[in-house]
Amino acid sequence: ELSEKISNKNIKNVKMDYLSMGMTDDFEVAIEEGANMIRIGRGIFGF
């Protein structure tokens, strides 16, 4: 919702092409909420 509000303001030099949310434990929810970039480092690298 916040991403959409900012995008709709058409602020000069601000592009909202990506919504990055979620981590290894909650990436499914992030995808459900519209994230198009997720961070799953621990799930891949095991840290």
N, C-alpha and C positions, 0 to 999 in steps of 0.2 A: 504494500500500500504506500509506504513512504517513497519507494523508488518511483512509483507511478506519479505521485504528487510532484516530485522534483522534476521528472521528465516533462510533465504537462506544463510547467512554468516556462519552458523554452529559454532557459538561461543561456546567454551567450557563452561559448567555449565550454559548456558542460554537456557531455553526452552520457546517457544512461543506457548503454548497450548491454551491459552485463549486470546480473544480480548474483553476487557471490555470497553464499550462505552455507552453513552446515559444515560438519566435520565428520570424522569416521563414525561416531556413535549416533548421529542424527541426520545423515545425508538423505535418507528416504523422506523425512519430513521437509527438508529444504527443497527437494525436487517437487514434492506435492505443493509447496507454497510458491513455486515458480522460479526457483533458482536455475540459472543456466550455466553456473560455474560452481563447483563444489570442491571442498578441500578434504581429501581422504588420505593424507600422508601416512598416518599411523597404520591405517588399514593396508597400505601397500608396503611400507618400510618397516613396520613393527615397532616403532619408537613410542 
